[in-house]
């Protein structure tokens, strides 16, 4: 059974991992774009969706632990 602590940990983990990965992609991508390396846009544009997908993956993992409703 999923407890409130599991949901809290999920939220904290998704927030931390998402902000680290998204922020890293954004920072490196913008650094490249500022230096006229346009391939940096390939890091900047998907930064937020990638961060959100990590949280979604963690939520799916937690949802798989729920018992089947019968």
C-alpha positions as CSV (number, residue, x, y, z in Angstrom):
1,X,0.0,0.0,0.0
2,X,1.2,3.5,-0.9
3,X,1.5,5.8,2.1
4,X,1.6,9.5,2.4
5,X,5.3,9.3,3.0
6,X,5.7,7.6,-0.4
7,X,3.8,10.4,-2.1
8,X,5.8,13.0,-0.3
9,X,9.1,11.4,-1.4
10,X,7.8,11.1,-5.0
11,X,7.1,14.8,-5.1
12,X,10.4,15.8,-3.6
13,X,12.4,13.4,-5.8
14,X,10.5,14.5,-9.0
15,X,11.1,18.1,-8.1
16,X,14.8,17.7,-7.4
17,X,15.6,15.4,-10.3
18,X,13.5,17.5,-12.7
19,X,15.1,20.8,-11.7
20,X,18.6,19.4,-11.8
21,X,18.3,17.7,-15.2
22,X,16.2,20.6,-16.8
23,X,18.4,23.2,-15.3
24,X,21.5,21.5,-16.5
25,X,20.2,21.2,-20.0
26,X,19.0,24.8,-20.0
27,X,22.3,26.1,-18.6
28,X,24.5,24.2,-21.0
29,X,22.2,24.9,-24.0
30,X,22.0,28.7,-23.3
31,X,25.8,28.8,-22.8
32,X,26.2,27.3,-26.3
33,X,23.6,29.6,-27.9
34,X,25.3,32.7,-26.4
35,X,28.5,31.6,-28.0
36,X,26.8,31.2,-31.4
37,X,26.8,27.4,-31.3
38,X,23.2,26.9,-32.5
39,X,23.2,23.2,-31.7
40,X,22.6,24.4,-28.1
41,X,19.0,24.9,-29.0
42,X,18.7,21.1,-29.1
43,X,19.3,21.2,-25.3
44,X,17.3,24.4,-24.5
45,X,14.0,23.5,-26.2
46,X,13.4,20.1,-24.6
47,X,14.7,21.0,-21.1
48,X,11.2,21.4,-19.5
49,X,9.5,18.4,-21.1
50,X,12.4,16.2,-20.1
51,X,12.2,17.4,-16.6
52,X,8.4,16.7,-16.6
53,X,8.9,13.2,-18.1
54,X,11.2,12.2,-15.2
55,X,8.5,13.1,-12.7
56,X,5.9,11.2,-14.8
57,X,8.2,8.1,-14.8
58,X,8.6,8.3,-11.1
59,X,4.8,8.6,-10.6
60,X,4.2,5.5,-12.9
61,X,6.7,3.6,-10.8
62,X,4.8,4.5,-7.6
63,X,1.4,3.7,-9.3
64,X,2.6,0.2,-10.2
65,X,2.9,-0.5,-6.4
66,X,-0.8,0.1,-5.9
67,X,-2.9,-2.9,-5.4
68,X,-5.3,-3.8,-8.2
69,X,-8.9,-2.5,-7.6
70,X,-11.2,-5.5,-7.5
